Amino acid sequence: MSTVLPGRTRTRTLAVAATALLATALGVHTADATAAGAAGTTDKVLVIGIDGTVLDRVKAANAPNLQGLMAQGMTAKSTLYANPMAATSSGPGWSTIATGVWPDKHGVKDNSFTGKNYTAYPDFLTRIENAKPALNTYAAADWEPITSTDQNGPVFSAKVDKRLNLKGDRDGYGSEDPKIAAAAAAELRDQNPDAAFVYLGEIDHAGHAYGAASQQYLDTIARVDVLIGQVLTAVQNRPTYGQENWKILVTTDHGHTDAGGHGGSSLQERGTFVIAKGAGIPAGSVRSDVKLVDVAATALQQVGVPTTGLDGVPLDSPDDDPFDTLRPDLQARVDETGIPAGTKGFTHTPPAGWAVDNSKMGTGGVTEWAGWAFATDEFWSQAQRDQWRELNVRSRDVFAVADSDEWDDKSHTGSYDSTLITPKWAVTGGTTRNLTFQTHYRQEAGQTAQVLVSYNGGAPAVVKSYTADAVAKSESIALQVPAGATDVQVRFRYAGSNNWYWTVDDVRLG
């Protein structure tokens, strides 16, 4: 069964080693058009969603179109949440991609869509319609909740100008995906969409049926890659393509285990990615600071719509978090046994200007967590699963972590007491400055977590104490700078013994 669901009717008039046509279609066609929004060009965006796709298997498959996008653009692996924030399933995944916010905001925790809050956090096509109704929007999918009003969704609302819905159940994606690709190709080539979302579901079906480690999964990626090539070629064949500035994004909603399946908290199930091609994106670039919520933010920015209120940030936003500069220096495990031996993901060396005071720390304990450390999600969350470490979604790339729970897993003397210290930042007396950071804190009796501030080298004073869980939270603290102060220094002190943990990231003085 197929259904075309119009919002309102209107008429308006990407491997380097792959095919030459793809290189032409998705390359930057002229030197003077390499900047986004170049004079005389029209900005457009296409998001392609491929359900349940594992990036490492894309790299291993016969997939010249996807691999061509990676060679000509950016590739970014990232990880999802897990329960109790949301399951690693399609409802939360596509809702996160479409809305640009995490499940604690959009409300979708599983495929029942119970608690959805699309009114407050609509999909990016609907945001475009609300802000710039003259722009033309399009969505096509064969998983019904994405575009159908008859199911738990739709993820993409009825405000979208044209929505195509096909029923791709467990037996139908192999026949319905080609129909979606053909219809989307015709729309992209012959009509005038400014922003489009195209979903293909067969890869997820292959994951469930055969497992991500199977040859059948690779073969399915190859088939879907051909369909993606069809859609990309349609963009290139637009009569006005030479006067247009297209940004192409490809993403997935969750991963799969080798044996098949998802929904849980393993890194395989939580694995996602974003591939992006367009003006301003360096060819062959690889990033570690990109998240699924950035897809919507990038799409909105591409067509000039504000991204206010989103958890995502556009791909061209600079990564100036000093913690992220530590990635080349990250080490493999020392005492931890649950983390794969080849995973490099922690260091105790702070970035330039920062310091860690361990003068009150006990001795011994698990090496990785002896005082504030700097780690990645791929490393820290595998230290112990299903204790809410997976919920640290608002930290990006490398973040600071104090974990007395894991430190206690090896014999030690004394207790955990460590302080992370910022550089001294210049301020003007008598002004108000906002201290902002991302935090993920789990509370238990017996531990303390404090933010302290000192001016001109004076005694630190507590400006914030955590006495309850602060899960994946964006924090903002107004600092009243005293008269005569010329600098401020911030301390994050965590103390406990076999309690929980505290993470801090992207610390800024606004």
C-alpha positions as CSV (number, residue, x, y, z in Angstrom):
1,M,0.0,0.0,0.0
2,S,1.4,3.4,-0.9
3,T,0.1,6.8,0.0
4,V,1.1,10.3,-1.0
5,L,0.4,12.7,1.8
6,P,0.5,16.3,0.7
7,G,0.4,19.2,3.2
8,R,-0.7,21.8,0.7
9,T,-0.3,21.9,-3.0
10,R,2.0,24.3,-4.7
11,T,3.9,24.5,-8.0
12,R,7.5,25.7,-8.0
13,T,9.5,26.2,-10.6
14,L,28.1,12.2,-4.2
15,A,33.8,7.5,-4.5
16,V,36.8,9.4,-5.6
17,A,37.4,5.9,-6.8
18,A,33.7,5.5,-7.6
19,T,32.1,6.5,-10.9
20,A,33.1,9.6,-12.7
21,L,29.4,10.5,-12.7
22,L,29.3,10.5,-8.9
23,A,32.4,12.6,-8.6
24,T,30.8,15.1,-11.0
25,A,27.4,14.9,-9.3
26,L,28.6,15.6,-5.7
27,G,31.9,17.4,-6.2
28,V,32.1,21.1,-6.0
29,H,31.5,22.1,-9.6
30,T,33.3,25.4,-9.8
31,A,36.0,27.0,-7.6
32,D,33.9,30.1,-7.1
33,A,31.0,28.1,-5.7
34,T,32.9,26.4,-2.9
35,A,31.6,28.7,-0.3
36,A,28.2,28.1,1.1
37,G,25.7,30.6,-0.1
38,A,28.0,31.7,-3.0
39,A,26.6,34.6,-5.0
40,G,23.9,33.4,-7.3
41,T,23.3,30.0,-5.8
42,T,20.3,28.5,-4.0
43,D,21.0,26.6,-0.8
44,K,19.4,23.1,-0.6
45,V,19.8,20.1,1.6
46,L,19.1,16.4,1.3
47,V,19.2,14.0,4.3
48,I,19.3,10.2,3.5
49,G,18.4,7.9,6.4
50,I,19.5,4.2,6.2
51,D,18.1,2.2,9.0
52,G,20.2,0.0,11.3
53,T,23.5,0.6,9.4
54,V,26.9,-0.2,10.8
55,L,29.6,2.2,9.5
56,D,32.4,-0.4,9.6
57,R,30.3,-2.7,7.4
58,V,29.7,0.1,5.0
59,K,33.5,0.4,4.6
60,A,33.7,-3.3,4.0
61,A,30.8,-3.6,1.5
62,N,30.7,-2.9,-2.2
63,A,29.3,0.5,-1.7
64,P,31.0,3.0,-4.1
65,N,28.4,5.7,-3.6
66,L,28.6,5.8,0.2
67,Q,32.3,5.4,0.2
68,G,32.5,8.1,-2.4
69,L,30.6,10.5,-0.1
70,M,33.1,9.6,2.7
71,A,36.1,10.3,0.4
72,Q,34.7,13.6,-0.9
73,G,33.3,14.7,2.5
74,M,33.3,14.1,6.2
75,T,32.7,10.9,8.2
76,A,31.9,11.0,11.9
77,K,31.2,8.0,14.2
78,S,29.2,8.6,17.4
79,T,27.3,6.8,20.0
80,L,23.7,6.9,21.3
81,Y,22.0,6.8,24.7
82,A,20.6,3.6,26.2
83,N,17.8,2.9,28.6
84,P,16.5,4.5,30.7
85,M,16.8,7.6,28.5
86,A,15.6,5.6,25.5
87,A,16.1,2.2,23.8
88,T,18.5,2.0,20.8
89,S,15.6,1.5,18.5
90,S,14.1,3.3,15.5
91,G,11.5,5.5,17.2
92,P,13.9,7.3,19.4
93,G,16.7,7.3,16.8
94,W,14.8,8.9,13.9
95,S,13.1,11.3,16.3
96,T,16.5,12.4,17.5
97,I,17.7,12.9,13.9
98,A,14.6,14.7,12.8
99,T,14.1,17.0,15.8
100,G,17.8,17.8,16.6
101,V,17.2,17.1,20.4
102,W,17.8,14.1,22.6
103,P,15.0,11.8,23.9
104,D,14.8,13.6,27.2
105,K,13.3,16.5,25.2
106,H,11.4,14.9,22.2
107,G,10.0,12.3,24.6
108,V,10.2,9.2,22.3
109,K,11.8,6.3,24.3
110,D,10.8,3.3,22.2
111,N,8.8,2.3,19.1
112,S,5.5,2.9,20.9
113,F,6.2,6.7,20.6
114,T,4.4,7.1,24.0
115,G,5.3,10.5,25.4
116,K,6.3,12.1,22.1
117,N,6.6,15.9,22.3
118,Y,6.8,16.9,18.6
119,T,4.7,20.0,19.3
120,A,7.6,21.5,21.3
121,Y,10.3,19.9,19.3
122,P,9.1,19.5,15.7
123,D,11.1,17.8,12.9
124,F,13.5,20.0,10.8
125,L,11.2,20.0,7.8
126,T,8.4,21.4,9.9
127,R,10.7,24.0,11.4
128,I,11.5,25.0,7.9
129,E,7.9,25.3,7.0
130,N,7.2,27.4,10.1
131,A,10.0,29.8,9.5
132,K,10.1,29.9,5.7
133,P,6.8,28.6,4.3
134,A,7.9,29.5,0.7
135,L,10.5,26.8,0.8
136,N,9.5,23.4,-0.5
137,T,9.9,20.4,1.7
138,Y,9.7,16.6,1.0
139,A,9.9,13.4,3.0
140,A,9.7,9.8,1.7
141,A,9.9,6.6,3.8
142,D,8.8,3.0,4.0
143,W,8.8,2.7,7.8
144,E,5.3,4.1,8.4
145,P,5.8,6.1,11.6
146,I,8.2,8.4,9.8
147,T,5.6,9.8,7.4
148,S,2.2,8.2,7.9
149,T,-0.5,9.7,10.0
150,D,-2.0,6.3,10.5
151,Q,0.8,5.0,12.8
152,N,2.5,6.2,16.0
153,G,4.1,9.1,14.2
154,P,4.4,10.8,12.0
155,V,7.9,11.9,12.8
156,F,7.7,14.4,9.9
157,S,4.4,16.3,10.4
158,A,1.6,17.1,8.0
159,K,3.1,20.6,7.5
160,V,5.7,19.0,5.2
161,D,4.6,19.9,1.7
162,K,4.8,16.4,0.3
163,R,5.1,13.1,2.2
164,L,5.4,9.7,0.5
165,N,4.6,6.7,2.7
166,L,5.1,3.1,1.7
167,K,4.5,0.0,3.9
168,G,7.9,-1.7,4.2
169,D,7.3,-4.4,6.8
170,R,9.8,-7.1,7.6
171,D,9.2,-8.8,4.2
172,G,8.7,-5.7,2.2
173,Y,11.7,-3.4,2.4
174,G,13.5,-5.2,-0.4
175,S,10.7,-4.2,-2.8
176,E,9.6,-1.0,-1.2
177,D,13.1,0.7,-0.9
178,P,13.5,0.8,-4.8
179,K,10.1,2.5,-5.0
180,I,11.1,5.1,-2.4
181,A,14.4,5.7,-4.3
182,A,12.6,6.0,-7.6
183,A,10.0,8.4,-6.3
184,A,12.5,10.5,-4.4
185,A,14.8,10.6,-7.5
186,A,11.9,11.9,-9.7
187,E,11.0,14.5,-7.1
188,L,14.6,15.7,-6.6
189,R,15.3,15.8,-10.4
190,D,12.0,17.1,-11.8
191,Q,10.5,19.2,-9.0
192,N,12.0,21.9,-6.7
193,P,12.5,20.6,-3.1
194,D,14.6,22.9,-1.0
195,A,14.9,20.4,1.9
196,A,14.3,16.7,1.7
197,F,14.5,13.5,3.8
198,V,14.6,10.1,2.2
199,Y,14.5,6.9,4.3
200,L,15.5,3.3,3.2
201,G,14.9,0.4,5.5
202,E,16.2,-2.8,4.0
203,I,19.6,-2.8,5.8
204,D,18.0,-3.0,9.2
205,H,15.9,-5.9,8.0
206,A,19.1,-7.7,6.9
207,G,20.6,-7.0,10.3
208,H,17.6,-8.6,12.1
209,A,17.5,-11.5,9.7
210,Y,21.2,-12.4,9.3
211,G,23.3,-10.2,11.7
212,A,25.6,-7.4,11.0
213,A,28.6,-9.8,10.6
214,S,26.9,-11.7,7.8
215,Q,27.6,-11.6,4.0
216,Q,23.9,-11.0,3.5
217,Y,24.2,-7.7,5.5
218,L,27.1,-6.7,3.2
219,D,25.0,-7.6,0.1
220,T,22.1,-5.5,1.4
221,I,24.3,-2.5,1.9
222,A,25.5,-2.9,-1.7
223,R,21.9,-3.0,-3.0
224,V,20.9,0.1,-1.0
225,D,24.1,1.8,-2.1
226,V,22.8,1.5,-5.7
227,L,19.6,3.2,-4.7
228,I,21.5,6.0,-3.0
229,G,23.4,6.5,-6.2
230,Q,20.1,6.8,-8.0
231,V,19.0,9.5,-5.7
232,L,22.3,11.4,-5.9
233,T,22.4,11.2,-9.6
234,A,18.9,12.7,-9.7
235,V,20.2,15.7,-7.8
236,Q,23.1,16.1,-10.3
237,N,20.6,15.9,-13.2
238,R,18.5,18.8,-12.0
239,P,18.4,21.5,-14.8
240,T,19.3,24.2,-12.2
241,Y,22.0,22.1,-10.4
242,G,24.8,24.5,-11.6
243,Q,23.2,27.4,-9.7
244,E,22.5,25.4,-6.5
245,N,24.5,24.7,-3.4
246,W,23.6,21.2,-2.1
247,K,24.5,19.8,1.3
248,I,24.1,16.0,1.4
249,L,23.9,14.1,4.7
250,V,23.6,10.3,5.3
251,T,22.9,8.9,8.7
252,T,21.5,6.0,10.7
253,D,19.3,5.6,13.7
254,H,21.1,2.8,15.6
255,G,23.6,0.0,15.1
256,H,23.3,-3.8,15.2
257,T,25.0,-6.7,17.0
258,D,27.1,-9.1,14.9
259,A,24.4,-11.7,15.5
260,G,21.6,-9.3,14.7
261,G,19.4,-7.0,16.9
262,H,19.5,-3.8,18.7
263,G,17.7,-2.0,21.6
264,G,20.3,-2.6,24.3
265,S,23.3,-0.8,25.6
266,S,26.2,-2.5,23.8
267,L,28.5,-0.3,21.8
268,Q,27.5,-2.1,18.6
269,E,23.9,-1.3,19.2
270,R,24.7,2.3,20.2
271,G,26.9,2.9,17.2
272,T,25.8,5.6,14.7
273,F,27.4,7.9,12.1
274,V,27.0,11.0,10.0
275,I,28.4,11.3,6.5
276,A,28.3,14.8,5.0
277,K,29.3,16.3,1.7
278,G,29.0,19.9,0.6
279,A,30.7,23.3,0.4
280,G,33.0,23.9,3.3
281,I,33.3,20.3,4.3
282,P,36.9,19.1,3.8
283,A,37.3,16.0,1.6
284,G,38.2,12.8,3.4
285,S,37.8,14.5,6.8
286,V,37.1,12.4,9.9
287,R,35.6,13.9,13.1
288,S,34.8,12.7,16.6
289,D,32.7,15.5,17.9
290,V,29.6,15.1,15.8
291,K,26.3,13.7,17.1
292,L,23.0,12.6,15.5
293,V,21.3,15.8,16.8
294,D,23.7,17.8,14.5
295,V,21.9,16.5,11.4
296,A,18.8,18.6,11.9
297,A,20.9,21.7,13.0
298,T,23.0,21.4,9.8
299,A,19.9,21.0,7.6
300,L,18.3,24.0,9.1
301,Q,21.4,26.2,8.9
302,Q,21.8,25.2,5.2
303,V,18.5,26.8,4.3
304,G,18.8,29.8,6.7
305,V,16.5,28.7,9.5
306,P,17.6,29.4,13.1
307,T,18.7,26.4,15.3
308,T,17.7,28.0,18.6
309,G,16.7,25.5,21.2
310,L,18.3,22.5,19.6
311,D,20.8,20.2,21.2
312,G,22.5,19.8,17.8
313,V,25.0,22.3,16.3
314,P,25.7,22.8,12.6
315,L,28.7,20.9,11.2
316,D,30.6,24.1,10.5
317,S,30.5,25.1,14.2
318,P,34.1,25.2,15.5
319,D,35.2,22.5,17.9
320,D,37.1,24.8,20.4
321,D,36.7,22.7,23.5
322,P,40.2,22.3,25.0
323,F,39.4,18.8,26.2
324,D,39.1,17.6,22.6
325,T,42.7,18.6,21.9
326,L,43.7,15.6,24.1
327,R,42.4,12.9,21.6
328,P,45.8,12.2,20.0
329,D,47.3,11.6,23.5
330,L,44.6,9.1,24.7
331,Q,45.8,5.8,26.1
332,A,44.6,2.2,26.1
333,R,43.3,0.5,29.3
334,V,45.5,-0.3,32.2
335,D,43.4,-1.9,34.9
336,E,40.0,-2.0,33.3
337,T,39.0,-5.4,31.9
338,G,35.7,-4.6,30.2
339,I,37.1,-2.2,27.7
340,P,38.7,-3.7,24.5
341,A,42.5,-3.7,24.7
342,G,42.8,-1.7,21.5
343,T,40.5,1.2,22.5
344,K,42.4,4.3,23.3
345,G,40.3,6.5,25.4
346,F,41.7,8.1,28.6
347,T,44.5,10.3,29.9
348,H,45.3,12.0,33.2
349,T,47.2,14.9,31.4
350,P,45.0,18.0,31.3
351,P,44.9,20.4,28.4
352,A,47.2,23.4,28.4
353,G,46.3,25.8,31.2
354,W,44.2,23.3,33.1
355,A,45.2,21.4,36.2
356,V,44.1,18.5,38.4
357,D,44.7,18.6,42.2
358,N,45.0,15.1,43.6
359,S,46.6,16.2,46.9
360,K,43.6,14.8,48.8
361,M,43.3,11.6,46.8
362,G,43.8,8.1,48.3
363,T,46.4,5.9,46.8
364,G,45.9,2.8,44.6
365,G,42.6,2.1,43.0
366,V,41.9,1.6,39.3
367,T,44.5,3.5,37.4
368,E,42.2,4.9,34.8
369,W,40.1,6.7,37.3
370,A,42.6,7.8,40.0
371,G,41.4,11.4,40.1
372,W,39.8,13.4,37.3
373,A,40.6,11.8,34.0
374,F,39.8,12.8,30.4
375,A,38.0,10.1,28.4
376,T,35.7,9.3,25.5
377,D,32.3,7.7,25.7
378,E,33.5,4.7,23.8
379,F,36.0,4.1,26.6
380,W,34.2,5.2,29.8
381,S,30.8,3.8,29.1
382,Q,32.3,0.3,28.5
383,A,34.0,0.4,32.0
384,Q,30.6,-0.7,33.3
385,R,27.4,-0.9,31.3
386,D,23.9,-0.1,32.4
387,Q,24.7,2.3,35.2
388,W,23.6,5.4,33.2
389,R,27.1,6.2,31.8
390,E,25.5,5.8,28.4
391,L,23.2,8.7,29.1
392,N,26.1,11.2,28.9
393,V,24.9,12.3,25.5
394,R,25.6,16.1,25.8
395,S,29.3,15.6,26.2
396,R,31.2,15.4,22.9
397,D,34.5,13.8,22.0
398,V,36.8,14.0,25.1
399,F,35.3,15.0,28.4
400,A,36.4,15.2,32.0
401,V,35.2,12.4,34.4
402,A,35.6,11.7,38.1
403,D,34.4,8.1,38.8
404,S,34.7,6.9,42.4
405,D,32.6,3.8,41.6
406,E,35.1,2.4,39.1
407,W,38.2,3.7,41.0
408,D,37.1,1.6,44.0
409,D,37.2,-1.7,42.0
410,K,40.8,-2.2,42.9
411,S,42.3,-2.1,46.4
412,H,43.3,1.4,47.7
413,T,43.9,3.5,50.8
414,G,41.9,6.6,51.6
415,S,39.0,7.9,49.6
416,Y,38.4,9.7,46.3
417,D,38.9,13.5,46.4
418,S,40.0,15.2,43.3
419,T,39.6,18.8,41.9
420,L,39.6,19.9,38.3
421,I,40.9,23.5,37.9
422,T,40.4,25.8,34.9
423,P,42.9,28.4,33.7
424,K,42.5,32.0,35.1
425,W,40.1,33.9,32.9
426,A,40.1,37.7,32.6
427,V,37.1,39.4,34.0
428,T,36.0,43.0,34.8
429,G,34.9,43.8,38.3
430,G,31.2,44.6,38.8
431,T,30.0,42.6,35.9
432,T,28.0,39.3,35.5
433,R,29.6,36.4,33.7
434,N,27.8,33.2,32.8
435,L,29.7,29.9,33.5
436,T,28.3,27.2,31.2
437,F,29.2,23.6,30.9
438,Q,27.7,20.2,30.1
439,T,27.4,17.9,33.1
440,H,26.3,14.3,33.8
441,Y,26.1,13.6,37.5
442,R,24.7,10.6,39.5
443,Q,24.0,11.2,43.2
444,E,24.5,8.9,46.1
445,A,24.8,9.6,49.8
446,G,28.4,10.0,50.9
447,Q,29.7,11.9,47.9
448,T,29.9,15.6,47.2
449,A,30.2,17.5,44.0
450,Q,30.9,21.2,44.1
451,V,31.7,24.1,41.7
452,L,33.9,26.7,43.4
453,V,35.1,30.1,42.1
454,S,38.0,32.2,43.2
455,Y,38.9,35.8,42.1
456,N,42.4,37.2,41.9
457,G,43.8,34.1,43.6
458,G,41.5,34.4,46.7
459,A,39.9,31.6,48.6
460,P,37.5,29.4,46.5
461,A,33.9,29.8,47.3
462,V,31.1,27.3,46.4
463,V,28.7,28.5,43.8
464,K,27.0,25.2,43.1
465,S,26.6,21.9,45.0
466,Y,25.0,18.8,43.4
467,T,22.7,16.9,45.8
468,A,20.5,15.1,43.2
469,D,21.0,13.5,39.8
470,A,21.8,15.9,37.0
471,V,21.6,13.6,34.0
472,A,23.0,14.9,30.7
473,K,22.3,18.5,31.7
474,S,23.4,21.8,30.2
475,E,24.4,24.0,33.2
476,S,24.6,27.8,33.4
477,I,25.7,29.6,36.6
478,A,25.6,33.4,36.8
479,L,28.8,34.7,38.4
480,Q,28.6,38.1,40.1
481,V,32.2,39.4,39.6
482,P,33.2,41.5,42.7
483,A,34.5,45.0,42.3
484,G,38.2,45.1,41.6
485,A,38.4,41.5,40.3
486,T,40.5,41.0,37.2
487,D,40.6,37.2,36.9
488,V,38.5,34.2,37.9
489,Q,39.3,30.5,38.3
490,V,36.8,27.7,38.5
491,R,37.2,24.4,40.4
492,F,35.2,21.2,40.1
493,R,35.7,19.2,43.2
494,Y,34.3,15.6,43.5
495,A,34.7,13.5,46.7
496,G,33.4,10.1,47.6
497,S,34.2,6.4,48.0
498,N,32.6,3.7,45.9
499,N,29.8,6.1,45.0
500,W,28.9,7.2,41.5
501,Y,30.5,9.7,39.1
502,W,30.6,13.2,37.6
503,T,31.4,14.3,34.1
504,V,32.1,17.9,32.9
505,D,32.6,19.1,29.3
506,D,32.7,22.2,27.2
507,V,33.4,24.6,30.1
508,R,33.0,28.2,29.0
509,L,32.9,31.7,30.6
510,G,30.4,33.6,28.5
